[in-house]
Amino acid sequence: MSDLVTGLLLALLAAFLGGGALSLGRQKLVPGAVVVGVLAVASLVAAGLYLVPEVLDR
């Protein structure tokens, strides 16, 4: 159950970071948007690494 919670929290973090990247992009802060976007993708990949084995085990 712990991996499920961790994966869901990472997915939630990815959603917030993705929104932040879009917001920074609209404000023409491209370097910040790129950095936050890379962090969003990294947290989404980490969430997948936690959630995929959890789902396949069920």
CHARMM-style PDB file with segment names, atoms N, HN, CA, C and O in Angstrom:
ATOM      1  N   MET     1       0.817  -1.191   0.000  1.00  0.00      PROA
ATOM      2  CA  MET     1       0.000   0.000   0.000  1.00  0.00      PROA
ATOM      3  C   MET     1       0.865   1.262   0.000  1.00  0.00      PROA
ATOM      4  O   MET     1       0.457   2.300  -0.521  1.00  0.00      PROA
ATOM      5  N   SER     2       2.018   1.169   0.566  1.00  0.00      PROA
ATOM      6  HN  SER     2       2.350   0.326   0.989  1.00  0.00      PROA
ATOM      7  CA  SER     2       2.901   2.326   0.642  1.00  0.00      PROA
ATOM      8  C   SER     2       3.346   2.779  -0.758  1.00  0.00      PROA
ATOM      9  O   SER     2       3.416   3.977  -1.031  1.00  0.00      PROA
ATOM     10  N   ASP     3       3.644   1.817  -1.638  1.00  0.00      PROA
ATOM     11  HN  ASP     3       3.587   0.844  -1.415  1.00  0.00      PROA
ATOM     12  CA  ASP     3       4.047   2.173  -3.000  1.00  0.00      PROA
ATOM     13  C   ASP     3       2.906   2.838  -3.756  1.00  0.00      PROA
ATOM     14  O   ASP     3       3.133   3.732  -4.571  1.00  0.00      PROA
ATOM     15  N   LEU     4       1.699   2.408  -3.491  1.00  0.00      PROA
ATOM     16  HN  LEU     4       1.515   1.682  -2.829  1.00  0.00      PROA
ATOM     17  CA  LEU     4       0.539   3.012  -4.141  1.00  0.00      PROA
ATOM     18  C   LEU     4       0.394   4.473  -3.720  1.00  0.00      PROA
ATOM     19  O   LEU     4       0.175   5.346  -4.560  1.00  0.00      PROA
ATOM     20  N   VAL     5       0.514   4.733  -2.437  1.00  0.00      PROA
ATOM     21  HN  VAL     5       0.692   4.024  -1.755  1.00  0.00      PROA
ATOM     22  CA  VAL     5       0.392   6.102  -1.935  1.00  0.00      PROA
ATOM     23  C   VAL     5       1.523   6.967  -2.475  1.00  0.00      PROA
ATOM     24  O   VAL     5       1.294   8.108  -2.876  1.00  0.00      PROA
ATOM     25  N   THR     6       2.738   6.437  -2.489  1.00  0.00      PROA
ATOM     26  HN  THR     6       2.925   5.510  -2.163  1.00  0.00      PROA
ATOM     27  CA  THR     6       3.882   7.190  -3.001  1.00  0.00      PROA
ATOM     28  C   THR     6       3.698   7.509  -4.478  1.00  0.00      PROA
ATOM     29  O   THR     6       3.970   8.631  -4.905  1.00  0.00      PROA
ATOM     30  N   GLY     7       3.247   6.552  -5.252  1.00  0.00      PROA
ATOM     31  HN  GLY     7       3.026   5.641  -4.904  1.00  0.00      PROA
ATOM     32  CA  GLY     7       3.017   6.780  -6.672  1.00  0.00      PROA
ATOM     33  C   GLY     7       1.942   7.816  -6.927  1.00  0.00      PROA
ATOM     34  O   GLY     7       2.075   8.652  -7.820  1.00  0.00      PROA
ATOM     35  N   LEU     8       0.870   7.762  -6.138  1.00  0.00      PROA
ATOM     36  HN  LEU     8       0.762   7.082  -5.412  1.00  0.00      PROA
ATOM     37  CA  LEU     8      -0.200   8.747  -6.309  1.00  0.00      PROA
ATOM     38  C   LEU     8       0.257  10.141  -5.912  1.00  0.00      PROA
ATOM     39  O   LEU     8      -0.121  11.121  -6.554  1.00  0.00      PROA
ATOM     40  N   LEU     9       1.060  10.244  -4.870  1.00  0.00      PROA
ATOM     41  HN  LEU     9       1.367   9.448  -4.348  1.00  0.00      PROA
ATOM     42  CA  LEU     9       1.593  11.550  -4.475  1.00  0.00      PROA
ATOM     43  C   LEU     9       2.541  12.100  -5.537  1.00  0.00      PROA
ATOM     44  O   LEU     9       2.541  13.302  -5.806  1.00  0.00      PROA
ATOM     45  N   LEU    10       3.340  11.238  -6.136  1.00  0.00      PROA
ATOM     46  HN  LEU    10       3.340  10.262  -5.918  1.00  0.00      PROA
ATOM     47  CA  LEU    10       4.223  11.689  -7.213  1.00  0.00      PROA
ATOM     48  C   LEU    10       3.428  12.123  -8.443  1.00  0.00      PROA
ATOM     49  O   LEU    10       3.807  13.078  -9.120  1.00  0.00      PROA
ATOM     50  N   ALA    11       2.335  11.431  -8.732  1.00  0.00      PROA
ATOM     51  HN  ALA    11       2.027  10.655  -8.181  1.00  0.00      PROA
ATOM     52  CA  ALA    11       1.485  11.833  -9.846  1.00  0.00      PROA
ATOM     53  C   ALA    11       0.830  13.186  -9.568  1.00  0.00      PROA
ATOM     54  O   ALA    11       0.690  14.010 -10.473  1.00  0.00      PROA
ATOM     55  N   LEU    12       0.432  13.412  -8.328  1.00  0.00      PROA
ATOM     56  HN  LEU    12       0.545  12.743  -7.593  1.00  0.00      PROA
ATOM     57  CA  LEU    12      -0.138  14.703  -7.950  1.00  0.00      PROA
ATOM     58  C   LEU    12       0.910  15.808  -8.073  1.00  0.00      PROA
ATOM     59  O   LEU    12       0.608  16.903  -8.547  1.00  0.00      PROA
ATOM     60  N   LEU    13       2.131  15.525  -7.649  1.00  0.00      PROA
ATOM     61  HN  LEU    13       2.376  14.636  -7.263  1.00  0.00      PROA
ATOM     62  CA  LEU    13       3.224  16.487  -7.788  1.00  0.00      PROA
ATOM     63  C   LEU    13       3.477  16.798  -9.258  1.00  0.00      PROA
ATOM     64  O   LEU    13       3.706  17.952  -9.621  1.00  0.00      PROA
ATOM     65  N   ALA    14       3.436  15.775 -10.103  1.00  0.00      PROA
ATOM     66  HN  ALA    14       3.250  14.838  -9.808  1.00  0.00      PROA
ATOM     67  CA  ALA    14       3.642  15.990 -11.538  1.00  0.00      PROA
ATOM     68  C   ALA    14       2.560  16.893 -12.116  1.00  0.00      PROA
ATOM     69  O   ALA    14       2.842  17.724 -12.979  1.00  0.00      PROA
ATOM     70  N   ALA    15       1.324  16.737 -11.647  1.00  0.00      PROA
ATOM     71  HN  ALA    15       1.094  16.062 -10.946  1.00  0.00      PROA
ATOM     72  CA  ALA    15       0.240  17.581 -12.139  1.00  0.00      PROA
ATOM     73  C   ALA    15       0.465  19.040 -11.747  1.00  0.00      PROA
ATOM     74  O   ALA    15       0.284  19.940 -12.567  1.00  0.00      PROA
ATOM     75  N   PHE    16       0.857  19.272 -10.506  1.00  0.00      PROA
ATOM     76  HN  PHE    16       1.004  18.541  -9.840  1.00  0.00      PROA
ATOM     77  CA  PHE    16       1.117  20.648 -10.075  1.00  0.00      PROA
ATOM     78  C   PHE    16       2.309  21.244 -10.812  1.00  0.00      PROA
ATOM     79  O   PHE    16       2.274  22.410 -11.206  1.00  0.00      PROA
ATOM     80  N   LEU    17       3.354  20.464 -11.000  1.00  0.00      PROA
ATOM     81  HN  LEU    17       3.383  19.517 -10.681  1.00  0.00      PROA
ATOM     82  CA  LEU    17       4.519  20.969 -11.720  1.00  0.00      PROA
ATOM     83  C   LEU    17       4.191  21.241 -13.189  1.00  0.00      PROA
ATOM     84  O   LEU    17       4.676  22.214 -13.766  1.00  0.00      PROA
ATOM     85  N   GLY    18       3.380  20.395 -13.782  1.00  0.00      PROA
ATOM     86  HN  GLY    18       2.986  19.604 -13.313  1.00  0.00      PROA
ATOM     87  CA  GLY    18       2.964  20.628 -15.166  1.00  0.00      PROA
ATOM     88  C   GLY    18       2.174  21.915 -15.298  1.00  0.00      PROA
ATOM     89  O   GLY    18       2.371  22.672 -16.249  1.00  0.00      PROA
ATOM     90  N   GLY    19       1.288  22.168 -14.359  1.00  0.00      PROA
ATOM     91  HN  GLY    19       1.127  21.554 -13.587  1.00  0.00      PROA
ATOM     92  CA  GLY    19       0.544  23.426 -14.369  1.00  0.00      PROA
ATOM     93  C   GLY    19       1.457  24.623 -14.173  1.00  0.00      PROA
ATOM     94  O   GLY    19       1.266  25.669 -14.793  1.00  0.00      PROA
ATOM     95  N   GLY    20       2.446  24.466 -13.311  1.00  0.00      PROA
ATOM     96  HN  GLY    20       2.602  23.616 -12.807  1.00  0.00      PROA
ATOM     97  CA  GLY    20       3.407  25.543 -13.102  1.00  0.00      PROA
ATOM     98  C   GLY    20       4.236  25.813 -14.343  1.00  0.00      PROA
ATOM     99  O   GLY    20       4.539  26.964 -14.656  1.00  0.00      PROA
ATOM    100  N   ALA    21       4.602  24.757 -15.047  1.00  0.00      PROA
ATOM    101  HN  ALA    21       4.356  23.821 -14.792  1.00  0.00      PROA
ATOM    102  CA  ALA    21       5.374  24.932 -16.281  1.00  0.00      PROA
ATOM    103  C   ALA    21       4.547  25.658 -17.341  1.00  0.00      PROA
ATOM    104  O   ALA    21       5.060  26.525 -18.048  1.00  0.00      PROA
ATOM    105  N   LEU    22       3.268  25.303 -17.448  1.00  0.00      PROA
ATOM    106  HN  LEU    22       2.851  24.599 -16.874  1.00  0.00      PROA
ATOM    107  CA  LEU    22       2.401  25.999 -18.406  1.00  0.00      PROA
ATOM    108  C   LEU    22       2.231  27.465 -18.030  1.00  0.00      PROA
ATOM    109  O   LEU    22       2.235  28.342 -18.894  1.00  0.00      PROA
ATOM    110  N   SER    23       2.084  27.722 -16.739  1.00  0.00      PROA
ATOM    111  HN  SER    23       2.081  27.009 -16.038  1.00  0.00      PROA
ATOM    112  CA  SER    23       1.932  29.097 -16.286  1.00  0.00      PROA
ATOM    113  C   SER    23       3.192  29.917 -16.566  1.00  0.00      PROA
ATOM    114  O   SER    23       3.104  31.056 -17.024  1.00  0.00      PROA
ATOM    115  N   LEU    24       4.357  29.342 -16.292  1.00  0.00      PROA
ATOM    116  HN  LEU    24       4.428  28.417 -15.920  1.00  0.00      PROA
ATOM    117  CA  LEU    24       5.604  30.052 -16.570  1.00  0.00      PROA
ATOM    118  C   LEU    24       5.784  30.287 -18.060  1.00  0.00      PROA
ATOM    119  O   LEU    24       6.296  31.331 -18.464  1.00  0.00      PROA
ATOM    120  N   GLY    25       5.374  29.335 -18.877  1.00  0.00      PROA
ATOM    121  HN  GLY    25       4.959  28.487 -18.549  1.00  0.00      PROA
ATOM    122  CA  GLY    25       5.467  29.499 -20.317  1.00  0.00      PROA
ATOM    123  C   GLY    25       4.596  30.636 -20.825  1.00  0.00      PROA
ATOM    124  O   GLY    25       4.996  31.380 -21.721  1.00  0.00      PROA
ATOM    125  N   ARG    26       3.393  30.771 -20.246  1.00  0.00      PROA
ATOM    126  HN  ARG    26       3.068  30.167 -19.519  1.00  0.00      PROA
ATOM    127  CA  ARG    26       2.509  31.864 -20.656  1.00  0.00      PROA
ATOM    128  C   ARG    26       3.059  33.225 -20.241  1.00  0.00      PROA
ATOM    129  O   ARG    26       2.748  34.239 -20.867  1.00  0.00      PROA
ATOM    130  N   GLN    27       3.869  33.250 -19.195  1.00  0.00      PROA
ATOM    131  HN  GLN    27       4.121  32.427 -18.686  1.00  0.00      PROA
ATOM    132  CA  GLN    27       4.456  34.505 -18.737  1.00  0.00      PROA
ATOM    133  C   GLN    27       5.784  34.797 -19.438  1.00  0.00      PROA
ATOM    134  O   GLN    27       6.501  35.722 -19.058  1.00  0.00      PROA
ATOM    135  N   LYS    28       6.103  34.016 -20.448  1.00  0.00      PROA
ATOM    136  HN  LYS    28       5.521  33.264 -20.757  1.00  0.00      PROA
ATOM    137  CA  LYS    28       7.334  34.173 -21.247  1.00  0.00      PROA
ATOM    138  C   LYS    28       8.605  33.937 -20.441  1.00  0.00      PROA
ATOM    139  O   LYS    28       9.655  34.493 -20.761  1.00  0.00      PROA
ATOM    140  N   LEU    29       8.517  33.116 -19.396  1.00  0.00      PROA
ATOM    141  HN  LEU    29       7.663  32.665 -19.135  1.00  0.00      PROA
ATOM    142  CA  LEU    29       9.682  32.726 -18.599  1.00  0.00      PROA
ATOM    143  C   LEU    29      10.116  31.335 -19.047  1.00  0.00      PROA
ATOM    144  O   LEU    29       9.970  30.354 -18.317  1.00  0.00      PROA
ATOM    145  N   VAL    30      10.646  31.274 -20.248  1.00  0.00      PROA
ATOM    146  HN  VAL    30      10.765  32.071 -20.840  1.00  0.00      PROA
ATOM    147  CA  VAL    30      10.921  29.999 -20.900  1.00  0.00      PROA
ATOM    148  C   VAL    30      11.946  29.152 -20.142  1.00  0.00      PROA
ATOM    149  O   VAL    30      11.708  27.955 -19.983  1.00  0.00      PROA
ATOM    150  N   PRO    31      13.074  29.697 -19.663  1.00  0.00      PROA
ATOM    151  CA  PRO    31      14.016  28.827 -18.941  1.00  0.00      PROA
ATOM    152  C   PRO    31      13.396  28.190 -17.691  1.00  0.00      PROA
ATOM    153  O   PRO    31      13.633  27.018 -17.399  1.00  0.00      PROA
ATOM    154  N   GLY    32      12.606  28.973 -16.963  1.00  0.00      PROA
ATOM    155  HN  GLY    32      12.414  29.925 -17.200  1.00  0.00      PROA
ATOM    156  CA  GLY    32      11.931  28.415 -15.791  1.00  0.00      PROA
ATOM    157  C   GLY    32      10.911  27.366 -16.169  1.00  0.00      PROA
ATOM    158  O   GLY    32      10.758  26.356 -15.482  1.00  0.00      PROA
ATOM    159  N   ALA    33      10.209  27.609 -17.271  1.00  0.00      PROA
ATOM    160  HN  ALA    33      10.334  28.430 -17.829  1.00  0.00      PROA
ATOM    161  CA  ALA    33       9.212  26.648 -17.728  1.00  0.00      PROA
ATOM    162  C   ALA    33       9.872  25.336 -18.133  1.00  0.00      PROA
ATOM    163  O   ALA    33       9.328  24.260 -17.886  1.00  0.00      PROA
ATOM    164  N   VAL    34      11.040  25.427 -18.754  1.00  0.00      PROA
ATOM    165  HN  VAL    34      11.481  26.302 -18.956  1.00  0.00      PROA
ATOM    166  CA  VAL    34      11.744  24.205 -19.166  1.00  0.00      PROA
ATOM    167  C   VAL    34      12.197  23.414 -17.948  1.00  0.00      PROA
ATOM    168  O   VAL    34      12.042  22.193 -17.907  1.00  0.00      PROA
ATOM    169  N   VAL    35      12.757  24.102 -16.955  1.00  0.00      PROA
ATOM    170  HN  VAL    35      12.884  25.094 -16.989  1.00  0.00      PROA
ATOM    171  CA  VAL    35      13.238  23.419 -15.752  1.00  0.00      PROA
ATOM    172  C   VAL    35      12.084  22.751 -15.017  1.00  0.00      PROA
ATOM    173  O   VAL    35      12.181  21.586 -14.633  1.00  0.00      PROA
ATOM    174  N   VAL    36      10.996  23.483 -14.822  1.00  0.00      PROA
ATOM    175  HN  VAL    36      10.917  24.430 -15.134  1.00  0.00      PROA
ATOM    176  CA  VAL    36       9.842  22.919 -14.117  1.00  0.00      PROA
ATOM    177  C   VAL    36       9.205  21.806 -14.946  1.00  0.00      PROA
ATOM    178  O   VAL    36       8.717  20.823 -14.388  1.00  0.00      PROA
ATOM    179  N   GLY    37       9.204  21.949 -16.259  1.00  0.00      PROA
ATOM    180  HN  GLY    37       9.601  22.747 -16.712  1.00  0.00      PROA
ATOM    181  CA  GLY    37       8.670  20.892 -17.112  1.00  0.00      PROA
ATOM    182  C   GLY    37       9.480  19.613 -17.030  1.00  0.00      PROA
ATOM    183  O   GLY    37       8.922  18.516 -17.023  1.00  0.00      PROA
ATOM    184  N   VAL    38      10.802  19.752 -16.966  1.00  0.00      PROA
ATOM    185  HN  VAL    38      11.256  20.643 -16.970  1.00  0.00      PROA
ATOM    186  CA  VAL    38      11.660  18.567 -16.810  1.00  0.00      PROA
ATOM    187  C   VAL    38      11.398  17.901 -15.463  1.00  0.00      PROA
ATOM    188  O   VAL    38      11.358  16.674 -15.374  1.00  0.00      PROA
ATOM    189  N   LEU    39      11.222  18.701 -14.420  1.00  0.00      PROA
ATOM    190  HN  LEU    39      11.254  19.698 -14.493  1.00  0.00      PROA
ATOM    191  CA  LEU    39      10.892  18.129 -13.110  1.00  0.00      PROA
ATOM    192  C   LEU    39       9.532  17.431 -13.133  1.00  0.00      PROA
ATOM    193  O   LEU    39       9.354  16.397 -12.490  1.00  0.00      PROA
ATOM    194  N   ALA    40       8.579  17.991 -13.867  1.00  0.00      PROA
ATOM    195  HN  ALA    40       8.724  18.831 -14.390  1.00  0.00      PROA
ATOM    196  CA  ALA    40       7.265  17.359 -13.982  1.00  0.00      PROA
ATOM    197  C   ALA    40       7.365  16.011 -14.681  1.00  0.00      PROA
ATOM    198  O   ALA    40       6.748  15.035 -14.254  1.00  0.00      PROA
ATOM    199  N   VAL    41       8.143  15.963 -15.755  1.00  0.00      PROA
ATOM    200  HN  VAL    41       8.644  16.756 -16.102  1.00  0.00      PROA
ATOM    201  CA  VAL    41       8.315  14.692 -16.472  1.00  0.00      PROA
ATOM    202  C   VAL    41       9.028  13.674 -15.596  1.00  0.00      PROA
ATOM    203  O   VAL    41       8.673  12.495 -15.598  1.00  0.00      PROA
ATOM    204  N   ALA    42      10.038  14.123 -14.842  1.00  0.00      PROA
ATOM    205  HN  ALA    42      10.327  15.081 -14.841  1.00  0.00      PROA
ATOM    206  CA  ALA    42      10.762  13.205 -13.956  1.00  0.00      PROA
ATOM    207  C   ALA    42       9.850  12.649 -12.870  1.00  0.00      PROA
ATOM    208  O   ALA    42       9.926  11.463 -12.549  1.00  0.00      PROA
ATOM    209  N   SER    43       8.999  13.477 -12.308  1.00  0.00      PROA
ATOM    210  HN  SER    43       8.937  14.441 -12.569  1.00  0.00      PROA
ATOM    211  CA  SER    43       8.102  12.972 -11.276  1.00  0.00      PROA
ATOM    212  C   SER    43       7.015  12.080 -11.868  1.00  0.00      PROA
ATOM    213  O   SER    43       6.535  11.165 -11.198  1.00  0.00      PROA
ATOM    214  N   LEU    44       6.627  12.333 -13.102  1.00  0.00      PROA
ATOM    215  HN  LEU    44       7.017  13.076 -13.646  1.00  0.00      PROA
ATOM    216  CA  LEU    44       5.656  11.458 -13.758  1.00  0.00      PROA
ATOM    217  C   LEU    44       6.260  10.083 -14.044  1.00  0.00      PROA
ATOM    218  O   LEU    44       5.589   9.061 -13.893  1.00  0.00      PROA
ATOM    219  N   VAL    45       7.517  10.062 -14.453  1.00  0.00      PROA
ATOM    220  HN  VAL    45       8.062  10.891 -14.576  1.00  0.00      PROA
ATOM    221  CA  VAL    45       8.203   8.785 -14.680  1.00  0.00      PROA
ATOM    222  C   VAL    45       8.352   8.029 -13.364  1.00  0.00      PROA
ATOM    223  O   VAL    45       8.141   6.817 -13.310  1.00  0.00      PROA
ATOM    224  N   ALA    46       8.716   8.749 -12.308  1.00  0.00      PROA
ATOM    225  HN  ALA    46       8.887   9.734 -12.352  1.00  0.00      PROA
ATOM    226  CA  ALA    46       8.850   8.097 -10.990  1.00  0.00      PROA
ATOM    227  C   ALA    46       7.515   7.550 -10.521  1.00  0.00      PROA
ATOM    228  O   ALA    46       7.457   6.460  -9.953  1.00  0.00      PROA
ATOM    229  N   ALA    47       6.436   8.297 -10.752  1.00  0.00      PROA
ATOM    230  HN  ALA    47       6.483   9.183 -11.214  1.00  0.00      PROA
ATOM    231  CA  ALA    47       5.107   7.801 -10.377  1.00  0.00      PROA
ATOM    232  C   ALA    47       4.776   6.535 -11.143  1.00  0.00      PROA
ATOM    233  O   ALA    47       4.206   5.598 -10.584  1.00  0.00      PROA
ATOM    234  N   GLY    48       5.131   6.504 -12.426  1.00  0.00      PROA
ATOM    235  HN  GLY    48       5.594   7.265 -12.879  1.00  0.00      PROA
ATOM    236  CA  GLY    48       4.899   5.300 -13.221  1.00  0.00      PROA
ATOM    237  C   GLY    48       5.686   4.113 -12.704  1.00  0.00      PROA
ATOM    238  O   GLY    48       5.191   2.986 -12.687  1.00  0.00      PROA
ATOM    239  N   LEU    49       6.915   4.373 -12.283  1.00  0.00      PROA
ATOM    240  HN  LEU    49       7.317   5.289 -12.297  1.00  0.00      PROA
ATOM    241  CA  LEU    49       7.733   3.280 -11.751  1.00  0.00      PROA
ATOM    242  C   LEU    49       7.160   2.715 -10.457  1.00  0.00      PROA
ATOM    243  O   LEU    49       7.348   1.536 -10.158  1.00  0.00      PROA
ATOM    244  N   TYR    50       6.471   3.539  -9.696  1.00  0.00      PROA
ATOM    245  HN  TYR    50       6.319   4.497  -9.939  1.00  0.00      PROA
ATOM    246  CA  TYR    50       5.824   3.048  -8.482  1.00  0.00      PROA
ATOM    247  C   TYR    50       4.484   2.390  -8.781  1.00  0.00      PROA
ATOM    248  O   TYR    50       4.147   1.368  -8.183  1.00  0.00      PROA
ATOM    249  N   LEU    51       3.711   2.974  -9.708  1.00  0.00      PROA
ATOM    250  HN  LEU    51       3.985   3.805 -10.194  1.00  0.00      PROA
ATOM    251  CA  LEU    51       2.335   2.531  -9.898  1.00  0.00      PROA
ATOM    252  C   LEU    51       2.189   1.326 -10.818  1.00  0.00      PROA
ATOM    253  O   LEU    51       1.314   0.491 -10.589  1.00  0.00      PROA
ATOM    254  N   VAL    52       3.015   1.212 -11.845  1.00  0.00      PROA
ATOM    255  HN  VAL    52       3.726   1.890 -12.031  1.00  0.00      PROA
ATOM    256  CA  VAL    52       2.853   0.104 -12.798  1.00  0.00      PROA
ATOM    257  C   VAL    52       3.032  -1.256 -12.127  1.00  0.00      PROA
ATOM    258  O   VAL    52       2.185  -2.126 -12.327  1.00  0.00      PROA
ATOM    259  N   PRO    53       4.089  -1.489 -11.340  1.00  0.00      PROA
ATOM    260  CA  PRO    53       4.175  -2.798 -10.668  1.00  0.00      PROA
ATOM    261  C   PRO    53       3.033  -3.021  -9.672  1.00  0.00      PROA
ATOM    262  O   PRO    53       2.584  -4.152  -9.483  1.00  0.00      PROA
ATOM    263  N   GLU    54       2.572  -1.954  -9.044  1.00  0.00      PROA
ATOM    264  HN  GLU    54       2.937  -1.035  -9.197  1.00  0.00      PROA
ATOM    265  CA  GLU    54       1.461  -2.086  -8.094  1.00  0.00      PROA
ATOM    266  C   GLU    54       0.188  -2.533  -8.810  1.00  0.00      PROA
ATOM    267  O   GLU    54      -0.559  -3.365  -8.295  1.00  0.00      PROA
ATOM    268  N   VAL    55      -0.055  -1.984  -9.989  1.00  0.00      PROA
ATOM    269  HN  VAL    55       0.551  -1.308 -10.407  1.00  0.00      PROA
ATOM    270  CA  VAL    55      -1.261  -2.347 -10.743  1.00  0.00      PROA
ATOM    271  C   VAL    55      -1.129  -3.746 -11.335  1.00  0.00      PROA
ATOM    272  O   VAL    55      -2.105  -4.495 -11.370  1.00  0.00      PROA
ATOM    273  N   LEU    56       0.060  -4.103 -11.796  1.00  0.00      PROA
ATOM    274  HN  LEU    56       0.853  -3.495 -11.767  1.00  0.00      PROA
ATOM    275  CA  LEU    56       0.238  -5.426 -12.402  1.00  0.00      PROA
ATOM    276  C   LEU    56       0.144  -6.555 -11.388  1.00  0.00      PROA
ATOM    277  O   LEU    56      -0.178  -7.688 -11.749  1.00  0.00      PROA
ATOM    278  N   ASP    57       0.421  -6.258 -10.121  1.00  0.00      PROA
ATOM    279  HN  ASP    57       0.683  -5.338  -9.828  1.00  0.00      PROA
ATOM    280  CA  ASP    57       0.344  -7.283  -9.086  1.00  0.00      PROA
ATOM    281  C   ASP    57      -1.098  -7.621  -8.708  1.00  0.00      PROA
ATOM    282  O   ASP    57      -1.349  -8.651  -8.082  1.00  0.00      PROA
ATOM    283  N   ARG    58      -2.037  -6.769  -9.080  1.00  0.00      PROA
ATOM    284  HN  ARG    58      -1.833  -5.932  -9.589  1.00  0.00      PROA
ATOM    285  CA  ARG    58      -3.432  -6.992  -8.665  1.00  0.00      PROA
ATOM    286  C   ARG    58      -4.141  -7.936  -9.572  1.00  0.00      PROA
ATOM    287  OT1 ARG    58      -5.318  -8.228  -9.361  1.00  0.00      PROA
TER     288      ARG     58
END
